[in-house]
């Protein structure tokens, strides 16, 4: 096994973005080597459940929600998307916040 030394991370870039359910955005980052980088995306208030139907007497939720993902689309471009689950038409309104980081290795 090769020894990598004490420094294996070249850079970490972090940020956040407000995204509507089913929407997307892009973020500009400092240039990275795509073969040595990866993206991590999480949420704080972004996952929201909603009722599965619109009848007044049945508010059963079956997983309607919003979650986030991201990918590097170029050396300086990060694409962030908000996906919706089943019942997405009844997801509670309002944007969620996606927290992202791009980690580049040496």
C-alpha positions in Angstrom: 0.0 0.0 0.0 1.4 3.4 -1.0 2.0 6.0 1.7 0.3 9.3 0.9 2.0 11.4 3.5 0.3 13.9 5.8 -1.5 16.0 3.1 -4.0 14.3 0.8 -6.6 17.0 0.5 -5.7 19.8 -1.9 -8.8 22.0 -1.3 -12.3 22.0 0.1 -14.9 24.5 -1.2 -18.2 24.9 0.6 -21.4 26.8 0.1 -25.2 26.7 0.2 -28.0 27.4 -2.2 -31.8 27.9 -1.9 -33.6 25.7 -4.4 -37.4 25.3 -5.1 -38.8 21.8 -5.1 -38.1 20.3 -8.5 -35.7 23.1 -9.4 -32.0 23.5 -10.0 -29.2 26.0 -9.8 -25.5 26.2 -10.6 -22.6 27.5 -8.5 -19.3 28.7 -9.8 -16.3 27.3 -7.9 -12.5 27.6 -8.1 -11.1 25.3 -10.8 -10.6 21.7 -9.7 -9.2 18.5 -11.3 -12.3 16.5 -12.1 -10.5 13.2 -11.8 -9.5 14.0 -8.2 -12.6 15.7 -6.9 -16.0 14.8 -5.6 -19.2 16.5 -4.4 -21.1 16.1 -1.2 -24.6 17.6 -0.8 -26.8 17.6 2.3 -29.8 19.5 3.5 -31.1 21.0 6.8 -34.6 22.3 6.0 -34.8 20.8 2.5 -36.6 17.5 3.1 -40.2 18.2 3.4 -43.2 15.8 3.6 -46.6 16.6 2.3 -50.0 14.9 2.3 -50.6 12.4 -0.4 -54.0 13.6 -1.4 -56.2 16.7 -1.2 -59.2 15.4 0.6 -60.0 17.1 3.9 -60.5 13.8 5.8 -57.3 11.9 4.7 -53.9 13.5 5.3 -51.9 10.3 4.9 -48.3 11.0 3.7 -46.6 8.4 1.7 -43.2 10.0 1.2 -43.8 13.2 -0.7 -40.6 15.1 -0.3 -37.7 17.0 -1.6 -34.1 16.0 -1.6 -30.9 17.4 -3.2 -28.1 16.2 -5.4 -25.2 17.7 -7.2 -22.5 17.0 -9.8 -19.5 18.7 -11.3 -20.4 19.7 -14.8 -17.0 21.3 -15.5 -13.8 22.3 -13.7 -15.5 25.5 -12.4 -19.2 24.5 -12.4 -21.3 22.7 -9.8 -24.8 21.7 -10.8 -27.3 21.3 -7.9 -30.8 19.9 -8.2 -33.8 19.4 -6.0 -35.6 16.2 -6.7 -39.2 15.3 -5.6 -40.6 12.0 -4.4 -44.0 10.5 -4.8 -46.8 13.0 -4.2 -44.6 15.8 -5.2 -47.6 18.0 -6.2 -48.5 18.2 -2.6 -45.0 19.0 -1.2 -45.2 21.9 1.2 -44.3 25.1 -0.5 -41.0 27.0 0.0 -37.4 26.5 -1.0 -35.1 24.2 0.8 -31.4 24.9 1.5 -28.8 22.6 -0.1 -25.4 22.6 1.6 -22.5 21.5 -0.6 -18.8 20.9 -0.6 -16.4 20.0 -3.3 -13.3 18.1 -2.1 -10.2 17.8 -4.3 -7.4 15.4 -3.5 -3.7 15.9 -4.3 
